[in-house]
Amino acid sequence: MSAIDDSQRTDFAVRCDTIEEAYEFFLAYASQGLPTDQGSGTGAQVRDYLRRCDDAVRSIGDSVSARVAQLGVDPAPYTAFVDVIRADAKAASAAIQLVLAQPSIGSALIDNLNASIHLRALLTDLFLIDETLK
């Protein structure tokens, strides 16, 4: 396996891990009942998690496509699903950016982001594609 193969596999894994870790952080943040992100340790972290998650989400479709190409499998069965991932990633990114644009990010706002079908759909997409790429 070449360094490019390893970097494509690593890129996909890092993006997935970043998104999953952010979601888990969001669950914990939502449970704290904080009215704002100001004045608490986890509040200071929430914007960082949102930014890192959004960065990982924005190009996850490209990462999946590169991983499929790297495996040398017939891409046809993957093409339509990669389009689904791209669409779900675009919707999830829009939701994340909306939250980031708020002057105050309380637990209720993050709870609603977690409940968003867009973020949950993307996570489910990634669990499915990850299993097919193993």
Buried (B, 14 or more C-beta within 10 A) or exposed (E): EEEEBEEBBEBBBEBBEBBBBBBEBBEEBBEEEBEBBEEEEBBEEBBEBBBBBBBBBBBBBBBBBBBBEBBEEEEEEBEEBBEBBBBBBBBBBEBBBEBBEEEEBBBEBBBEBBEBEBBBBBBEBBEEBBEEBE
